[in-house]
Amino acid sequence: MPTLRVELFEGRTPEQKAALARELTEACVRVLGGSPGGVDILFYDIKKSDWATGGVRRGELRAPPPRGARSCLSRRAR
């Protein structure tokens, strides 16, 4: 059966990880067959400062503008 590697930002509680492990295990057994004891799940907690998307570290990303906010990028060229 499978070994699943789950990478997520730090801060999830042990209870959240246990709930996710149960759900992932149930899905694997339902879709792939086998028994729950054959599913291994590895959790990797990653600091936001150690994760980059599009060349920018996650800890440095700015929050998106509020819904409905306009910027110079959203205006049509005239």
N, CA, C and O atoms as a CHARMM CRD file, in Angstrom:
* protein
*
  312
    1    1 MET  N      0.84100  -1.18700   0.00000 PROA 1      0.00000
    2    1 MET  CA     0.00000   0.00000   0.00000 PROA 1      0.00000
    3    1 MET  C      0.87700   1.23700   0.00000 PROA 1      0.00000
    4    1 MET  O      2.10200   1.13400   0.06300 PROA 1      0.00000
    5    2 PRO  N      0.26400   2.39400  -0.07000 PROA 2      0.00000
    6    2 PRO  CA     1.05000   3.60700  -0.27800 PROA 2      0.00000
    7    2 PRO  C      1.65000   4.20300   0.98500 PROA 2      0.00000
    8    2 PRO  O      1.20000   3.96200   2.10500 PROA 2      0.00000
    9    3 THR  N      2.67800   4.98600   0.74900 PROA 3      0.00000
   10    3 THR  CA     3.21600   5.88600   1.76300 PROA 3      0.00000
   11    3 THR  C      2.95000   7.29100   1.24800 PROA 3      0.00000
   12    3 THR  O      3.41600   7.65800   0.16900 PROA 3      0.00000
   13    4 LEU  N      2.20500   8.07500   2.01100 PROA 4      0.00000
   14    4 LEU  CA     1.85700   9.43800   1.61400 PROA 4      0.00000
   15    4 LEU  C      2.73000  10.41700   2.37100 PROA 4      0.00000
   16    4 LEU  O      2.90600  10.29500   3.58300 PROA 4      0.00000
   17    5 ARG  N      3.27500  11.38100   1.66000 PROA 5      0.00000
   18    5 ARG  CA     4.08400  12.44300   2.25500 PROA 5      0.00000
   19    5 ARG  C      3.25700  13.71400   2.22000 PROA 5      0.00000
   20    5 ARG  O      2.89200  14.19400   1.14700 PROA 5      0.00000
   21    6 VAL  N      2.96000  14.26100   3.39300 PROA 6      0.00000
   22    6 VAL  CA     2.13200  15.46200   3.49600 PROA 6      0.00000
   23    6 VAL  C      3.01000  16.60000   3.99100 PROA 6      0.00000
   24    6 VAL  O      3.51100  16.56600   5.11500 PROA 6      0.00000
   25    7 GLU  N      3.19300  17.61100   3.14400 PROA 7      0.00000
   26    7 GLU  CA     3.99000  18.77700   3.50900 PROA 7      0.00000
   27    7 GLU  C      3.02800  19.93400   3.72800 PROA 7      0.00000
   28    7 GLU  O      2.19900  20.24200   2.87100 PROA 7      0.00000
   29    8 LEU  N      3.15000  20.57000   4.89000 PROA 8      0.00000
   30    8 LEU  CA     2.26900  21.69100   5.19800 PROA 8      0.00000
   31    8 LEU  C      2.99200  22.67300   6.10000 PROA 8      0.00000
   32    8 LEU  O      4.01000  22.35700   6.71600 PROA 8      0.00000
   33    9 PHE  N      2.43300  23.87700   6.15900 PROA 9      0.00000
   34    9 PHE  CA     3.02900  24.88600   7.02200 PROA 9      0.00000
   35    9 PHE  C      2.87800  24.47900   8.48300 PROA 9      0.00000
   36    9 PHE  O      1.91300  23.81400   8.85800 PROA 9      0.00000
   37   10 GLU  N      3.83300  24.88200   9.29100 PROA 10     0.00000
   38   10 GLU  CA     3.77400  24.63700  10.73000 PROA 10     0.00000
   39   10 GLU  C      2.47800  25.20700  11.30700 PROA 10     0.00000
   40   10 GLU  O      1.87100  26.12100  10.74900 PROA 10     0.00000
   41   11 GLY  N      2.08200  24.64300  12.43000 PROA 11     0.00000
   42   11 GLY  CA     0.95700  25.21700  13.15500 PROA 11     0.00000
   43   11 GLY  C     -0.26800  24.33000  13.24200 PROA 11     0.00000
   44   11 GLY  O     -1.19400  24.64400  13.99100 PROA 11     0.00000
   45   12 ARG  N     -0.30400  23.23100  12.50000 PROA 12     0.00000
   46   12 ARG  CA    -1.44800  22.31900  12.61100 PROA 12     0.00000
   47   12 ARG  C     -1.34300  21.56900  13.92700 PROA 12     0.00000
   48   12 ARG  O     -0.24700  21.21400  14.36100 PROA 12     0.00000
   49   13 THR  N     -2.46200  21.33200  14.55100 PROA 13     0.00000
   50   13 THR  CA    -2.47300  20.62700  15.82900 PROA 13     0.00000
   51   13 THR  C     -2.35200  19.12000  15.59500 PROA 13     0.00000
   52   13 THR  O     -2.61900  18.63500  14.49600 PROA 13     0.00000
   53   14 PRO  N     -1.95000  18.39000  16.62700 PROA 14     0.00000
   54   14 PRO  CA    -1.93400  16.93100  16.50000 PROA 14     0.00000
   55   14 PRO  C     -3.31900  16.37600  16.15000 PROA 14     0.00000
   56   14 PRO  O     -3.42800  15.39200  15.41900 PROA 14     0.00000
   57   15 GLU  N     -4.36800  17.00300  16.66800 PROA 15     0.00000
   58   15 GLU  CA    -5.72500  16.55400  16.36200 PROA 15     0.00000
   59   15 GLU  C     -6.06300  16.75600  14.88400 PROA 15     0.00000
   60   15 GLU  O     -6.71200  15.90300  14.27900 PROA 15     0.00000
   61   16 GLN  N     -5.63400  17.86700  14.30100 PROA 16     0.00000
   62   16 GLN  CA    -5.86800  18.11100  12.87400 PROA 16     0.00000
   63   16 GLN  C     -5.11800  17.09000  12.02900 PROA 16     0.00000
   64   16 GLN  O     -5.65500  16.57800  11.04600 PROA 16     0.00000
   65   17 LYS  N     -3.89300  16.79800  12.40500 PROA 17     0.00000
   66   17 LYS  CA    -3.11100  15.80800  11.65700 PROA 17     0.00000
   67   17 LYS  C     -3.73100  14.42300  11.77800 PROA 17     0.00000
   68   17 LYS  O     -3.76100  13.67200  10.80300 PROA 17     0.00000
   69   18 ALA  N     -4.22400  14.07800  12.96100 PROA 18     0.00000
   70   18 ALA  CA    -4.86400  12.77200  13.14900 PROA 18     0.00000
   71   18 ALA  C     -6.11800  12.66800  12.28900 PROA 18     0.00000
   72   18 ALA  O     -6.36900  11.63100  11.67500 PROA 18     0.00000
   73   19 ALA  N     -6.90200  13.73800  12.24500 PROA 19     0.00000
   74   19 ALA  CA    -8.12500  13.73500  11.42300 PROA 19     0.00000
   75   19 ALA  C     -7.77200  13.59600   9.94900 PROA 19     0.00000
   76   19 ALA  O     -8.43200  12.84900   9.22500 PROA 19     0.00000
   77   20 LEU  N     -6.74600  14.30100   9.49400 PROA 20     0.00000
   78   20 LEU  CA    -6.32100  14.19900   8.10400 PROA 20     0.00000
   79   20 LEU  C     -5.80900  12.79100   7.80400 PROA 20     0.00000
   80   20 LEU  O     -6.09600  12.23200   6.74500 PROA 20     0.00000
   81   21 ALA  N     -5.05100  12.22500   8.73900 PROA 21     0.00000
   82   21 ALA  CA    -4.53400  10.87300   8.54700 PROA 21     0.00000
   83   21 ALA  C     -5.68000   9.87100   8.40400 PROA 21     0.00000
   84   21 ALA  O     -5.62100   8.97900   7.55800 PROA 21     0.00000
   85   22 ARG  N     -6.71700  10.01200   9.22500 PROA 22     0.00000
   86   22 ARG  CA    -7.88000   9.11500   9.10700 PROA 22     0.00000
   87   22 ARG  C     -8.55000   9.25000   7.75300 PROA 22     0.00000
   88   22 ARG  O     -8.86100   8.24800   7.10800 PROA 22     0.00000
   89   23 GLU  N     -8.77400  10.48900   7.31500 PROA 23     0.00000
   90   23 GLU  CA    -9.45000  10.73400   6.03400 PROA 23     0.00000
   91   23 GLU  C     -8.62700  10.20700   4.85800 PROA 23     0.00000
   92   23 GLU  O     -9.16900   9.57600   3.95100 PROA 23     0.00000
   93   24 LEU  N     -7.31900  10.46700   4.87500 PROA 24     0.00000
   94   24 LEU  CA    -6.46200   9.98600   3.79000 PROA 24     0.00000
   95   24 LEU  C     -6.40800   8.46300   3.76800 PROA 24     0.00000
   96   24 LEU  O     -6.43100   7.84900   2.70100 PROA 24     0.00000
   97   25 THR  N     -6.33600   7.86100   4.94800 PROA 25     0.00000
   98   25 THR  CA    -6.30900   6.40000   5.02800 PROA 25     0.00000
   99   25 THR  C     -7.59800   5.80600   4.47200 PROA 25     0.00000
  100   25 THR  O     -7.56100   4.86400   3.68100 PROA 25     0.00000
  101   26 GLU  N     -8.74100   6.35900   4.88900 PROA 26     0.00000
  102   26 GLU  CA   -10.03200   5.87100   4.39000 PROA 26     0.00000
  103   26 GLU  C    -10.11200   5.99100   2.87000 PROA 26     0.00000
  104   26 GLU  O    -10.60000   5.08300   2.19700 PROA 26     0.00000
  105   27 ALA  N     -9.63500   7.10900   2.33400 PROA 27     0.00000
  106   27 ALA  CA    -9.67400   7.31200   0.87900 PROA 27     0.00000
  107   27 ALA  C     -8.78700   6.29200   0.16400 PROA 27     0.00000
  108   27 ALA  O     -9.18500   5.73900  -0.86200 PROA 27     0.00000
  109   28 CYS  N     -7.60200   6.04200   0.69200 PROA 28     0.00000
  110   28 CYS  CA    -6.70000   5.06400   0.06200 PROA 28     0.00000
  111   28 CYS  C     -7.31100   3.67500   0.06100 PROA 28     0.00000
  112   28 CYS  O     -7.25300   2.97200  -0.94800 PROA 28     0.00000
  113   29 VAL  N     -7.89800   3.26900   1.18400 PROA 29     0.00000
  114   29 VAL  CA    -8.50400   1.93900   1.27200 PROA 29     0.00000
  115   29 VAL  C     -9.68600   1.84300   0.30800 PROA 29     0.00000
  116   29 VAL  O     -9.85100   0.83600  -0.38000 PROA 29     0.00000
  117   30 ARG  N    -10.50900   2.89700   0.26200 PROA 30     0.00000
  118   30 ARG  CA   -11.67600   2.89900  -0.62500 PROA 30     0.00000
  119   30 ARG  C    -11.27500   2.83800  -2.09900 PROA 30     0.00000
  120   30 ARG  O    -11.86700   2.08300  -2.87000 PROA 30     0.00000
  121   31 VAL  N    -10.30000   3.60600  -2.48600 PROA 31     0.00000
  122   31 VAL  CA    -9.91800   3.71600  -3.89700 PROA 31     0.00000
  123   31 VAL  C     -8.95700   2.61200  -4.32900 PROA 31     0.00000
  124   31 VAL  O     -9.09900   2.05900  -5.41900 PROA 31     0.00000
  125   32 LEU  N     -7.98500   2.29000  -3.48500 PROA 32     0.00000
  126   32 LEU  CA    -6.93400   1.35300  -3.86300 PROA 32     0.00000
  127   32 LEU  C     -7.14200  -0.06000  -3.33800 PROA 32     0.00000
  128   32 LEU  O     -6.51900  -1.00600  -3.81900 PROA 32     0.00000
  129   33 GLY  N     -8.01100  -0.19700  -2.35800 PROA 33     0.00000
  130   33 GLY  CA    -8.18700  -1.49800  -1.72600 PROA 33     0.00000
  131   33 GLY  C     -7.16000  -1.68100  -0.62900 PROA 33     0.00000
  132   33 GLY  O     -6.42100  -0.75300  -0.29800 PROA 33     0.00000
  133   34 GLY  N     -7.11200  -2.86500  -0.07000 PROA 34     0.00000
  134   34 GLY  CA    -6.15900  -3.14400   0.99600 PROA 34     0.00000
  135   34 GLY  C     -6.75000  -2.81700   2.36000 PROA 34     0.00000
  136   34 GLY  O     -7.96300  -2.67100   2.51400 PROA 34     0.00000
  137   35 SER  N     -5.86700  -2.70600   3.33900 PROA 35     0.00000
  138   35 SER  CA    -6.31300  -2.45700   4.71000 PROA 35     0.00000
  139   35 SER  C     -5.69500  -1.16100   5.23300 PROA 35     0.00000
  140   35 SER  O     -4.66400  -0.71400   4.73100 PROA 35     0.00000
  141   36 PRO  N     -6.32900  -0.55800   6.24600 PROA 36     0.00000
  142   36 PRO  CA    -5.78500   0.67500   6.81900 PROA 36     0.00000
  143   36 PRO  C     -4.35500   0.51400   7.33800 PROA 36     0.00000
  144   36 PRO  O     -3.56900   1.46000   7.29700 PROA 36     0.00000
  145   37 GLY  N     -4.02400  -0.66800   7.81900 PROA 37     0.00000
  146   37 GLY  CA    -2.67100  -0.89200   8.33200 PROA 37     0.00000
  147   37 GLY  C     -1.58700  -0.83300   7.26800 PROA 37     0.00000
  148   37 GLY  O     -0.40000  -0.77000   7.59000 PROA 37     0.00000
  149   38 GLY  N     -1.98500  -0.85300   6.01500 PROA 38     0.00000
  150   38 GLY  CA    -1.01600  -0.77900   4.93100 PROA 38     0.00000
  151   38 GLY  C     -0.74700   0.62600   4.43800 PROA 38     0.00000
  152   38 GLY  O      0.05500   0.81700   3.52300 PROA 38     0.00000
  153   39 VAL  N     -1.40300   1.61200   5.02500 PROA 39     0.00000
  154   39 VAL  CA    -1.23900   3.01000   4.59500 PROA 39     0.00000
  155   39 VAL  C     -0.34500   3.72700   5.59100 PROA 39     0.00000
  156   39 VAL  O     -0.65500   3.78500   6.78100 PROA 39     0.00000
  157   40 ASP  N      0.75700   4.27000   5.11000 PROA 40     0.00000
  158   40 ASP  CA     1.66100   5.06800   5.94500 PROA 40     0.00000
  159   40 ASP  C      1.53900   6.52800   5.53000 PROA 40     0.00000
  160   40 ASP  O      1.47300   6.84200   4.34100 PROA 40     0.00000
  161   41 ILE  N      1.50900   7.41200   6.51600 PROA 41     0.00000
  162   41 ILE  CA     1.41100   8.84800   6.24900 PROA 41     0.00000
  163   41 ILE  C      2.50900   9.54300   7.03400 PROA 41     0.00000
  164   41 ILE  O      2.62300   9.37500   8.24800 PROA 41     0.00000
  165   42 LEU  N      3.31100  10.32200   6.33100 PROA 42     0.00000
  166   42 LEU  CA     4.40900  11.07000   6.93200 PROA 42     0.00000
  167   42 LEU  C      4.07600  12.55400   6.86700 PROA 42     0.00000
  168   42 LEU  O      3.79300  13.07800   5.79000 PROA 42     0.00000
  169   43 PHE  N      4.10700  13.23200   8.00200 PROA 43     0.00000
  170   43 PHE  CA     3.84700  14.66800   8.04900 PROA 43     0.00000
  171   43 PHE  C      5.15700  15.43300   8.15300 PROA 43     0.00000
  172   43 PHE  O      6.02000  15.10300   8.96700 PROA 43     0.00000
  173   44 TYR  N      5.29500  16.45000   7.32900 PROA 44     0.00000
  174   44 TYR  CA     6.46000  17.32600   7.34400 PROA 44     0.00000
  175   44 TYR  C      5.97800  18.74800   7.57700 PROA 44     0.00000
  176   44 TYR  O      5.31100  19.33600   6.72600 PROA 44     0.00000
  177   45 ASP  N      6.32500  19.30000   8.74700 PROA 45     0.00000
  178   45 ASP  CA     5.98200  20.68800   9.05900 PROA 45     0.00000
  179   45 ASP  C      7.07700  21.59000   8.51700 PROA 45     0.00000
  180   45 ASP  O      8.26000  21.38400   8.79000 PROA 45     0.00000
  181   46 ILE  N      6.67800  22.58100   7.75500 PROA 46     0.00000
  182   46 ILE  CA     7.64400  23.46000   7.10400 PROA 46     0.00000
  183   46 ILE  C      7.36500  24.90400   7.50600 PROA 46     0.00000
  184   46 ILE  O      6.22300  25.36100   7.47600 PROA 46     0.00000
  185   47 LYS  N      8.42300  25.61000   7.88000 PROA 47     0.00000
  186   47 LYS  CA     8.29000  27.03400   8.20400 PROA 47     0.00000
  187   47 LYS  C      7.97900  27.80000   6.92500 PROA 47     0.00000
  188   47 LYS  O      8.46700  27.44800   5.85100 PROA 47     0.00000
  189   48 LYS  N      7.16900  28.84300   7.04000 PROA 48     0.00000
  190   48 LYS  CA     6.85800  29.65000   5.85700 PROA 48     0.00000
  191   48 LYS  C      8.11500  30.24300   5.24500 PROA 48     0.00000
  192   48 LYS  O      8.19400  30.43300   4.03100 PROA 48     0.00000
  193   49 SER  N      9.09700  30.53400   6.08600 PROA 49     0.00000
  194   49 SER  CA    10.34500  31.11200   5.57000 PROA 49     0.00000
  195   49 SER  C     11.16200  30.10300   4.77100 PROA 49     0.00000
  196   49 SER  O     12.09600  30.48100   4.06500 PROA 49     0.00000
  197   50 ASP  N     10.81500  28.81500   4.87800 PROA 50     0.00000
  198   50 ASP  CA    11.52700  27.76800   4.14000 PROA 50     0.00000
  199   50 ASP  C     10.75800  27.29200   2.91400 PROA 50     0.00000
  200   50 ASP  O     11.10500  26.26200   2.33700 PROA 50     0.00000
  201   51 TRP  N      9.72600  28.01700   2.50700 PROA 51     0.00000
  202   51 TRP  CA     8.88000  27.62300   1.36900 PROA 51     0.00000
  203   51 TRP  C      8.79300  28.83000   0.43800 PROA 51     0.00000
  204   51 TRP  O      8.44200  29.92800   0.87100 PROA 51     0.00000
  205   52 ALA  N      9.10900  28.62900  -0.82200 PROA 52     0.00000
  206   52 ALA  CA     9.02900  29.71600  -1.79700 PROA 52     0.00000
  207   52 ALA  C      8.13100  29.30300  -2.95000 PROA 52     0.00000
  208   52 ALA  O      8.11800  28.14300  -3.36100 PROA 52     0.00000
  209   53 THR  N      7.38700  30.26000  -3.46200 PROA 53     0.00000
  210   53 THR  CA     6.54000  30.05600  -4.62900 PROA 53     0.00000
  211   53 THR  C      6.81200  31.19700  -5.59600 PROA 53     0.00000
  212   53 THR  O      6.75900  32.36700  -5.21500 PROA 53     0.00000
  213   54 GLY  N      7.09800  30.86500  -6.82200 PROA 54     0.00000
  214   54 GLY  CA     7.37500  31.90800  -7.81200 PROA 54     0.00000
  215   54 GLY  C      8.59000  32.73900  -7.46500 PROA 54     0.00000
  216   54 GLY  O      8.67000  33.91200  -7.82900 PROA 54     0.00000
  217   55 GLY  N      9.54100  32.13700  -6.76200 PROA 55     0.00000
  218   55 GLY  CA    10.76900  32.85200  -6.41800 PROA 55     0.00000
  219   55 GLY  C     10.64700  33.74400  -5.19800 PROA 55     0.00000
  220   55 GLY  O     11.59400  34.45500  -4.86000 PROA 55     0.00000
  221   56 VAL  N      9.49700  33.72300  -4.52700 PROA 56     0.00000
  222   56 VAL  CA     9.28600  34.56800  -3.35100 PROA 56     0.00000
  223   56 VAL  C      8.99500  33.66900  -2.15500 PROA 56     0.00000
  224   56 VAL  O      8.12300  32.80200  -2.20600 PROA 56     0.00000
  225   57 ARG  N      9.74600  33.89600  -1.07600 PROA 57     0.00000
  226   57 ARG  CA     9.47900  33.11200   0.13200 PROA 57     0.00000
  227   57 ARG  C      8.08800  33.43000   0.65300 PROA 57     0.00000
  228   57 ARG  O      7.66900  34.58800   0.64000 PROA 57     0.00000
  229   58 ARG  N      7.36800  32.41000   1.11200 PROA 58     0.00000
  230   58 ARG  CA     5.99300  32.57900   1.57100 PROA 58     0.00000
  231   58 ARG  C      5.87900  33.60100   2.68300 PROA 58     0.00000
  232   58 ARG  O      4.89600  34.33900   2.73600 PROA 58     0.00000
  233   59 GLY  N      6.84400  33.66300   3.56200 PROA 59     0.00000
  234   59 GLY  CA     6.81700  34.63500   4.64200 PROA 59     0.00000
  235   59 GLY  C      6.91800  36.06600   4.15200 PROA 59     0.00000
  236   59 GLY  O      6.63000  36.99800   4.90300 PROA 59     0.00000
  237   60 GLU  N      7.32700  36.25700   2.89700 PROA 60     0.00000
  238   60 GLU  CA     7.48700  37.59900   2.32900 PROA 60     0.00000
  239   60 GLU  C      6.32100  38.01100   1.44200 PROA 60     0.00000
  240   60 GLU  O      6.23100  39.17300   1.04400 PROA 60     0.00000
  241   61 LEU  N      5.42900  37.08300   1.12900 PROA 61     0.00000
  242   61 LEU  CA     4.30700  37.41700   0.25000 PROA 61     0.00000
  243   61 LEU  C      3.37600  38.40300   0.93800 PROA 61     0.00000
  244   61 LEU  O      3.08800  38.28800   2.12900 PROA 61     0.00000
  245   62 ARG  N      2.91600  39.36500   0.17000 PROA 62     0.00000
  246   62 ARG  CA     1.94800  40.31700   0.70500 PROA 62     0.00000
  247   62 ARG  C      0.55300  39.72900   0.59500 PROA 62     0.00000
  248   62 ARG  O      0.26800  38.92600  -0.29400 PROA 62     0.00000
  249   63 ALA  N     -0.30000  40.13800   1.50100 PROA 63     0.00000
  250   63 ALA  CA    -1.68900  39.69200   1.45300 PROA 63     0.00000
  251   63 ALA  C     -2.34500  40.24900   0.19300 PROA 63     0.00000
  252   63 ALA  O     -2.00900  41.35300  -0.23700 PROA 63     0.00000
  253   64 PRO  N     -3.26700  39.51000  -0.40000 PROA 64     0.00000
  254   64 PRO  CA    -3.95600  40.02300  -1.58100 PROA 64     0.00000
  255   64 PRO  C     -4.82800  41.21500  -1.20200 PROA 64     0.00000
  256   64 PRO  O     -5.25800  41.32100  -0.05400 PROA 64     0.00000
  257   65 PRO  N     -5.09400  42.11200  -2.15100 PROA 65     0.00000
  258   65 PRO  CA    -5.94000  43.26700  -1.84100 PROA 65     0.00000
  259   65 PRO  C     -7.35100  42.80600  -1.51200 PROA 65     0.00000
  260   65 PRO  O     -7.77200  41.73700  -1.95300 PROA 65     0.00000
  261   66 PRO  N     -8.08400  43.60200  -0.74000 PROA 66     0.00000
  262   66 PRO  CA    -9.46200  43.23500  -0.41600 PROA 66     0.00000
  263   66 PRO  C    -10.30000  43.08800  -1.68300 PROA 66     0.00000
  264   66 PRO  O    -10.00700  43.71100  -2.70300 PROA 66     0.00000
  265   67 ARG  N    -11.33600  42.26600  -1.61500 PROA 67     0.00000
  266   67 ARG  CA   -12.21700  42.08000  -2.77700 PROA 67     0.00000
  267   67 ARG  C    -12.80100  43.41300  -3.19200 PROA 67     0.00000
  268   67 ARG  O    -13.20300  44.22000  -2.35400 PROA 67     0.00000
  269   68 GLY  N    -12.84400  43.63200  -4.47400 PROA 68     0.00000
  270   68 GLY  CA   -13.39900  44.86500  -5.00600 PROA 68     0.00000
  271   68 GLY  C    -12.40300  46.00800  -5.08400 PROA 68     0.00000
  272   68 GLY  O    -12.70100  47.04800  -5.67100 PROA 68     0.00000
  273   69 ALA  N    -11.21600  45.83000  -4.49700 PROA 69     0.00000
  274   69 ALA  CA   -10.21000  46.89500  -4.55100 PROA 69     0.00000
  275   69 ALA  C     -9.66800  46.98500  -5.97100 PROA 69     0.00000
  276   69 ALA  O     -9.51000  45.97000  -6.65000 PROA 69     0.00000
  277   70 ARG  N     -9.39100  48.18600  -6.40700 PROA 70     0.00000
  278   70 ARG  CA    -8.85200  48.38800  -7.74600 PROA 70     0.00000
  279   70 ARG  C     -7.40500  48.81800  -7.65100 PROA 70     0.00000
  280   70 ARG  O     -7.00000  49.49300  -6.70400 PROA 70     0.00000
  281   71 SER  N     -6.64900  48.42700  -8.62500 PROA 71     0.00000
  282   71 SER  CA    -5.26200  48.87100  -8.70800 PROA 71     0.00000
  283   71 SER  C     -5.01400  49.35500 -10.12700 PROA 71     0.00000
  284   71 SER  O     -5.86800  49.21500 -11.00200 PROA 71     0.00000
  285   72 CYS  N     -3.84200  49.92200 -10.34400 PROA 72     0.00000
  286   72 CYS  CA    -3.51700  50.39100 -11.68600 PROA 72     0.00000
  287   72 CYS  C     -3.45200  49.21900 -12.65700 PROA 72     0.00000
  288   72 CYS  O     -3.61000  49.41600 -13.86200 PROA 72     0.00000
  289   73 LEU  N     -3.22500  48.01000 -12.16500 PROA 73     0.00000
  290   73 LEU  CA    -3.16200  46.84000 -13.02700 PROA 73     0.00000
  291   73 LEU  C     -4.54400  46.39200 -13.48500 PROA 73     0.00000
  292   73 LEU  O     -4.67000  45.69800 -14.49400 PROA 73     0.00000
  293   74 SER  N     -5.58400  46.78600 -12.74500 PROA 74     0.00000
  294   74 SER  CA    -6.91400  46.30400 -13.09200 PROA 74     0.00000
  295   74 SER  C     -7.63200  47.25500 -14.06800 PROA 74     0.00000
  296   74 SER  O     -8.70700  46.92800 -14.57100 PROA 74     0.00000
  297   75 ARG  N     -7.04100  48.42400 -14.33300 PROA 75     0.00000
  298   75 ARG  CA    -7.66600  49.36800 -15.27000 PROA 75     0.00000
  299   75 ARG  C     -7.33500  48.99000 -16.69600 PROA 75     0.00000
  300   75 ARG  O     -6.24400  48.49500 -16.98100 PROA 75     0.00000
  301   76 ARG  N     -8.26300  49.21900 -17.57500 PROA 76     0.00000
  302   76 ARG  CA    -8.01500  48.96600 -19.00700 PROA 76     0.00000
  303   76 ARG  C     -7.09900  50.03500 -19.58600 PROA 76     0.00000
  304   76 ARG  O     -7.15900  51.20400 -19.20400 PROA 76     0.00000
  305   77 ALA  N     -6.26500  49.61600 -20.50000 PROA 77     0.00000
  306   77 ALA  CA    -5.41700  50.60600 -21.20200 PROA 77     0.00000
  307   77 ALA  C     -6.31800  51.42100 -22.12000 PROA 77     0.00000
  308   77 ALA  O     -7.21700  50.88200 -22.76600 PROA 77     0.00000
  309   78 ARG  N     -6.07000  52.70500 -22.16700 PROA 78     0.00000
  310   78 ARG  CA    -6.91000  53.57300 -23.00700 PROA 78     0.00000
  311   78 ARG  C     -6.21400  53.94300 -24.27000 PROA 78     0.00000
  312   78 ARG  O     -6.77300  54.66800 -25.09300 PROA 78     0.00000
